[in-house]
Amino acid sequence: MSMRFKLAFIGFGVVGQGLTEILLEKKDMLAEKYDFHYVVVAVSDIMKGSVYDENGLNMGEILSLVKADKKLDEYPSGMKDMDSLATIKDTNADTIIEVTFTDVKTGEPALTHIKAALNAGKNVVSTNKGPVVKQVMDLLKLAEKNNVFYGFEGVVLAGTPVLNLAEYTLAGNKITGFKGILNGTTNYILTRMEEGMSYDDALKKAQELGYAEADPTGDVEGLDALGKVVILSNVVLGKNIGWKDVERKGIAGITIEDVEQAKAEGMRWKLIGSAEIQKDGSLKAKVWPQKLPLSDPLAGVNEAINALTFDTDELGPVTVVGPGAGRRETGFSLLIDLLNMNRKLSE
Ligand SMILES: NC(=O)c1ccc[n+]([C@@H]2O[C@H](COP(=O)([O-])OP(=O)(O)OC[C@H]3O[C@@H](n4cnc5c(N)ncnc54)[C@H](OP(=O)(O)O)[C@@H]3O)[C@@H](O)[C@H]2O)c1
């Protein structure tokens, strides 16, 4: 029997709006092809305000308000001023889309949001890395205990499917390790350096294009990639590691001379996040700049594109290449989760 999900957005920035566009444009296709039916009952954003209508909101109108920089209070009906926790607990939503900003040190406020939702017996889909880095196994257990779904495909490589690929499509393989280009900003910088640009100019260009933050430390020092190595190690390789278990070096020390020399050797520098299960069962995990031969599939991945190679026992290396960020690209990762949820809960 098909169900109609009642969705609530917690946070309504770039990614929340990206998913909304996809849901609106593909509504008929999602119903016909995947038997996925939904209504959005609430949106709660700390800056944009909040609105709740148990019968469903007109999301086209919500998008227009937000795009015109107006507050959700101007929506003509519904209840206003419900904060994130009230929206999670006190509405008729059955599925919470958690897309607030990421804090990988504490996981907050997303961790509190996700726990509250799972404890209230509500499904969660989220692109937020923080809670996954901090407590993924606890959250998955909590979801299981409450008989609900927790999906987070977008926390690594956005909508380019890697977590689902490992769990479902590659099921039956032993995955013994991975290596990947897990950060688009640093790959963009290295690509420009390959064309002769200095590190400083390439970083400036990445900032102008909105890839790098004003404070680029998280990207160039490899912290963002490190979070993803922790997630992949725990979720795909079944380990239980934290920040301190990953060796790390960023790309700030790479000079144009290093890049030229690699070129002369038929090699290319990439910032690689990797982990490998050792013979004794321990894990060797790191984020480190590496010179790859041009024959390596990762060496051919340029610009802000990401890629990940899984080492499998049946197929050897399997590589997936695609976007690792972006409005619709990350919004789409939530659609992957929603469709999976629909499949699981309709069984
Ligand atoms: N953009 C990407 O390409 C991408 C890729 C992969 C993963 N992600 C992850 O996806 C999530 C969403 O990203 P985004 O690009 O959409 O970020 P964003 O544009 O900054 O949107 C986040 C929104 O959530 C709001 N918010 C923060 N705390 C809140 C709270 N306690 N209650 C309600 N609303 C709250 C923010 O308000 P303020 O404006 O006040 O902060 C903002 O409007 C992040 O965790 C990000 O790391 C993004």
PDBQT file of the ligand as one rigid body, heavy atoms in Angstrom, charges set to zero:
ROOT
HETATM    1  N1  LIG A 401      25.889  22.981  -0.296  1.00  0.00    +0.000 N 
HETATM    2  C1  LIG A 401      26.490  21.841  -0.609  1.00  0.00    +0.000 C 
HETATM    3  O1  LIG A 401      26.978  21.668  -1.710  1.00  0.00    +0.000 OA
HETATM    4  C2  LIG A 401      26.555  20.706   0.389  1.00  0.00    +0.000 A 
HETATM    5  C3  LIG A 401      27.138  19.482   0.029  1.00  0.00    +0.000 A 
HETATM    6  C4  LIG A 401      27.139  18.405   0.936  1.00  0.00    +0.000 A 
HETATM    7  C5  LIG A 401      26.602  18.592   2.201  1.00  0.00    +0.000 A 
HETATM    8  N2  LIG A 401      26.073  19.801   2.529  1.00  0.00    +0.000 N 
HETATM    9  C6  LIG A 401      25.521  19.980   3.879  1.00  0.00    +0.000 C 
HETATM   10  O2  LIG A 401      24.129  20.204   3.805  1.00  0.00    +0.000 OA
HETATM   11  C7  LIG A 401      23.709  21.069   4.859  1.00  0.00    +0.000 C 
HETATM   12  C8  LIG A 401      22.963  22.247   4.291  1.00  0.00    +0.000 C 
HETATM   13  O3  LIG A 401      23.850  22.967   3.442  1.00  0.00    +0.000 OA
HETATM   14  P1  LIG A 401      23.413  24.317   2.743  1.00  0.00    +0.000 P 
HETATM   15  O4  LIG A 401      24.426  24.564   1.661  1.00  0.00    +0.000 OA
HETATM   16  O5  LIG A 401      21.980  24.257   2.386  1.00  0.00    +0.000 OA
HETATM   17  O6  LIG A 401      23.635  25.356   3.921  1.00  0.00    +0.000 OA
HETATM   18  P2  LIG A 401      22.983  26.802   4.084  1.00  0.00    +0.000 P 
HETATM   19  O7  LIG A 401      22.630  27.367   2.744  1.00  0.00    +0.000 OA
HETATM   20  O8  LIG A 401      23.866  27.568   5.003  1.00  0.00    +0.000 OA
HETATM   21  O9  LIG A 401      21.612  26.469   4.806  1.00  0.00    +0.000 OA
HETATM   22  C9  LIG A 401      21.468  26.060   6.145  1.00  0.00    +0.000 C 
HETATM   23  C10 LIG A 401      20.216  26.770   6.685  1.00  0.00    +0.000 C 
HETATM   24  O10 LIG A 401      19.847  26.243   7.955  1.00  0.00    +0.000 OA
HETATM   25  C11 LIG A 401      19.572  27.335   8.843  1.00  0.00    +0.000 C 
HETATM   26  N3  LIG A 401      19.769  26.930  10.244  1.00  0.00    +0.000 N 
HETATM   27  C12 LIG A 401      20.904  26.841  10.963  1.00  0.00    +0.000 A 
HETATM   28  N4  LIG A 401      20.658  26.431  12.228  1.00  0.00    +0.000 NA
HETATM   29  C13 LIG A 401      19.334  26.237  12.334  1.00  0.00    +0.000 A 
HETATM   30  C14 LIG A 401      18.432  25.834  13.386  1.00  0.00    +0.000 A 
HETATM   31  N5  LIG A 401      18.901  25.550  14.609  1.00  0.00    +0.000 N 
HETATM   32  N6  LIG A 401      17.118  25.757  13.109  1.00  0.00    +0.000 NA
HETATM   33  C15 LIG A 401      16.643  26.036  11.889  1.00  0.00    +0.000 A 
HETATM   34  N7  LIG A 401      17.438  26.461  10.858  1.00  0.00    +0.000 NA
HETATM   35  C16 LIG A 401      18.747  26.549  11.073  1.00  0.00    +0.000 A 
HETATM   36  C17 LIG A 401      20.563  28.371   8.367  1.00  0.00    +0.000 C 
HETATM   37  O11 LIG A 401      20.227  29.657   8.860  1.00  0.00    +0.000 OA
HETATM   38  P3  LIG A 401      21.414  30.769   8.883  1.00  0.00    +0.000 P 
HETATM   39  O12 LIG A 401      21.318  31.422   7.566  1.00  0.00    +0.000 OA
HETATM   40  O13 LIG A 401      21.079  31.616  10.013  1.00  0.00    +0.000 OA
HETATM   41  O14 LIG A 401      22.715  30.026   9.107  1.00  0.00    +0.000 OA
HETATM   42  C18 LIG A 401      20.442  28.257   6.870  1.00  0.00    +0.000 C 
HETATM   43  O15 LIG A 401      19.363  28.974   6.320  1.00  0.00    +0.000 OA
HETATM   44  C19 LIG A 401      24.974  21.468   5.617  1.00  0.00    +0.000 C 
HETATM   45  O16 LIG A 401      25.074  20.667   6.763  1.00  0.00    +0.000 OA
HETATM   46  C20 LIG A 401      26.075  21.181   4.619  1.00  0.00    +0.000 C 
HETATM   47  O17 LIG A 401      27.306  20.861   5.248  1.00  0.00    +0.000 OA
HETATM   48  C21 LIG A 401      26.034  20.865   1.659  1.00  0.00    +0.000 A 
ENDROOT
TORSDOF 0
